[in-house]
């Protein structure tokens, strides 16, 4: 039986999640919603979705996205904690590793989310460090392959975790199973969470990607391809 995350959360998590929700509020107003903002009764200013400010990406929008992705990773890991660790695992939070296809902010967001989730769940230090590193490598790989199609973009997280986590299980958790067998079990779990759940998430978000994440380089590339085909 799964234990609701709010019953397991250590107290230090709540201020962090509150801060993340504050980032989300600003992100909705300033970035996602593209609404006018009034401060101290001064004339309002309008910030477009994912807009650039003085030639640089809106930092607040970027931080808002990264913070909420990290928060989502933590919440999902806590919610499904019984199946998120050990040699046979299905970490549902890994479905979020498809998000770098839509936004660069997902790369640090996922890494920080994994770091916090592993730490707050009481994972050994090697799992905290190398598990987060595997997530970072996988997210960066997904971002690199964002224009190659979602089926290929989900492969880096699967490969990174399949190659690194079995050694963490062996030396940090002292699991006596052969490493090749644990590569198979971890790889299978990642294939389900990233390959199936991640692709379902991609399908659900794709039509709304601009309103949620703002404009991305992928959209620019798609527009160029459309113009070439129409020509």
CORNORBEL-V955267 format. One record per pair of residues at least 4 apart in sequence whose ideal C-beta (glycine too) atoms are under 6 Angstrom apart, sorted by sequence separation. I is the first residue (numbers start at 0). J is the second residue. D is the distance in whole Angstrom. If there is no record, write none. Layout:
I|J|D  I|J|D
//
This chain:
2|6|6  8|12|5  12|16|6  22|26|6  25|29|5  26|30|5  27|31|5  28|32|6  46|50|5  62|66|6  79|83|5  84|88|6  104|108|6  105|109|6  107|111|6  115|119|6  122|126|4  125|129|6  126|130|5  147|151|4  154|158|6  155|159|6  160|164|5  167|171|5  168|172|5  176|180|5  181|185|6  182|186|6  189|193|5  190|194|4  191|195|5  192|196|5  193|197|4  201|205|6  204|208|6  207|211|5  208|212|5  214|218|6  2|7|6  26|31|5  27|32|5  51|56|6  52|57|5  56|61|6  83|88|6  117|122|4  122|127|5  169|174|6  176|181|5  28|34|5  37|43|5  99|105|4  168|174|4  50|57|6  76|83|5  82|89|5  83|90|4  98|105|4  99|106|5  144|151|5  145|152|6  28|36|6  35|43|4  144|152|5  117|126|6  118|127|5  169|178|6  35|45|5  117|127|4  141|152|5  79|91|5  117|130|5  165|178|5  168|181|5  33|47|5  141|155|5  33|48|4  140|155|3  75|91|5  76|92|5  165|181|4  29|46|5  75|92|4  113|130|6  114|131|4  165|182|5  113|131|5  137|155|5  137|156|3  72|92|5  165|185|6  110|131|6  113|134|4  161|182|5  164|185|5  137|159|4  72|95|6  136|159|4  110|134|6  161|185|5  109|134|5  110|135|4  160|185|6  161|186|4  133|159|4  133|160|5  109|138|5  160|189|5  29|59|6  30|60|3  68|98|6  133|163|4  106|138|5  157|189|4  106|139|6  157|190|6  25|59|6  26|60|6  129|163|6  106|142|6  157|193|5  26|63|3  68|105|5  156|193|5  25|63|6  64|102|5  129|167|5  65|104|4  69|108|5  73|112|5  99|138|5  22|62|6  23|63|6  64|104|4  68|108|3  72|112|3  76|116|4  80|120|6  153|193|5  22|63|4  96|137|6  126|167|5  153|194|5  65|107|5  69|111|4  73|115|5  96|138|6  99|141|4  125|167|5  61|104|5  65|108|4  69|112|4  73|116|5  99|142|4  22|66|4  23|67|5  72|116|6  153|197|5  96|141|6  100|145|4  126|171|5  125|171|4  19|66|4  19|67|6  123|171|4  149|198|6  19|70|4  100|152|5  149|201|5  16|70|6  96|156|4  4|74|6  7|77|6  146|217|6  145|217|5  4|77|4  4|78|4  146|220|5  86|168|5  86|174|5  86|176|6  86|181|5  87|184|5  96|193|6  86|184|6  94|192|5  89|188|5  93|192|4  88|188|5  93|193|5  97|197|4  91|192|6  89|191|6  90|192|6  94|196|4  89|192|6  94|197|5  97|200|6  97|201|5  94|200|5  12|119|6  101|208|5  9|119|6  102|212|4  101|212|4  49|213|2  48|213|5  49|214|5
//
